[in-house]
Amino acid sequence: MISEDSVTNPVIALEKLMSLNAKGIKIVVGPETSSNIRNIKGYADSNNMMLISCCSSAPALAIPNDSVFRLVPDDSNQGSAIAKLMQHEGIDVIVPVWRGDTWGDGLSESTIDSFVKRGGTVDEGVRYNPESPEFSATTSLLAEQVQDRVDEVGADNVAVLFLGFAEILQFTQSAAQHDVLNDVRWFGPGANTKEYKLINDPIASEFSQNIQFTTVQVAVTKNPTYERVERILTEELGRVPSAFVHSSYDAVWLIGLTMLQTESTDVSKIKEVFPDIAKNYYGSIGSTRLNDAGDLAQADYEIWGIRDGEWVLVGKYTQATDSVSII
């Protein structure tokens, strides 16, 4: 296996992809982030490459007949799931804070649109620079906006919608210094689900419990393959891995099975047959059937929360009925 680290930087991701192409490597599992996909997609398209991402979910990248396949539903689905969850929990007003990139902009837009259609109110919120080394200015501005809303409708009816990646650790450490940010609920995406740093860090752990931090992630049907992958990786890592590792596992299998079916490593042939293989494969994430844009078709979500210092499954969102059930 040849691996390259993009450090979630779109410029570096393109450099790494060009390096792989120069070595004759045309099929890539990755990259993870939508901002990286957006920056390298044109190069992959024009050089007959194939990208299979475990995690990229920006709606803007749901494009048919391109070089990108994603083993996760696009965020028009996740946005609806988060909005319904917040409505179910009695939230009337949200103050969003999100990464200023392709993924953050897309998910914030889909979540806000869905929440407003459900009768909710949305504050202006804060779009932050994900490359920032610290977030004191951002959390101060967030605290001001949340305080204004709390003064209007009460803390029980206000929530923070946080849409970010691993920087959530530094973000929560800074947010913990503001009393009002400890007094309202916080909700987040699959990118933060099972983030172990939030329960291993004392400040973040206490803050996450105060705010009953609750997230969603794509629901999978537990099966022997899922359980085996999770068991092996938990033993190796010393912690339960993110659900996205299962998508990566299935991506490798799908590529291999498509090569066997076509008896070829020609990318054009593999792209053509890949959706049919995915339609008939049942892997670690369960069904891998893709939609017309080459993204995962299934769109139910598990609801996870930090309770008593641990990540626990607390419910499920079902797309077909647009309903939330809490365990």
Sequence and secondary structure as in RCSB ss.txt:
>XXXX:A:sequence
MISEDSVTNPVIALEKLMSLNAKGIKIVVGPETSSNIRNIKGYADSNNMMLISCCSSAPALAIPNDSVFRLVPDD
SNQGSAIAKLMQHEGIDVIVPVWRGDTWGDGLSESTIDSFVKRGGTVDEGVRYNPESPEFSATTSLLAEQVQDRV
DEVGADNVAVLFLGFAEILQFTQSAAQHDVLNDVRWFGPGANTKEYKLINDPIASEFSQNIQFTTVQVAVTKNPT
YERVERILTEELGRVPSAFVHSSYDAVWLIGLTMLQTESTDVSKIKEVFPDIAKNYYGSIGSTRLNDAGDLAQAD
YEIWGIRDGEWVLVGKYTQATDSVSII
>XXXX:A:secstr
      TT HHHHHHHHHHHHHTT  EEE   SHHHHHHHHHHHHHTT EEEESS   GGG  TTSSEEESS  H
HHHHHHHHHHHHHTT  EEEEEEESSHHHHHHHHHHHHHHHHTT EE   EEE TT S  HHHHHHHHHHHHHHH
HHH GGGEEEEEE STTHHHHHHHHTT HHHHSSEEEE GGGTT THHHHSHHHHHHHHHTT EEEEE     HH
HHHHHHHHHHHHSS   THHHHHHHHHHHHHHHHHHHT   HHHHHHHHHHHHHH EETTEE  B TTSBB    
EEEEEEETTEEEEEEEEETTTTEEEE 
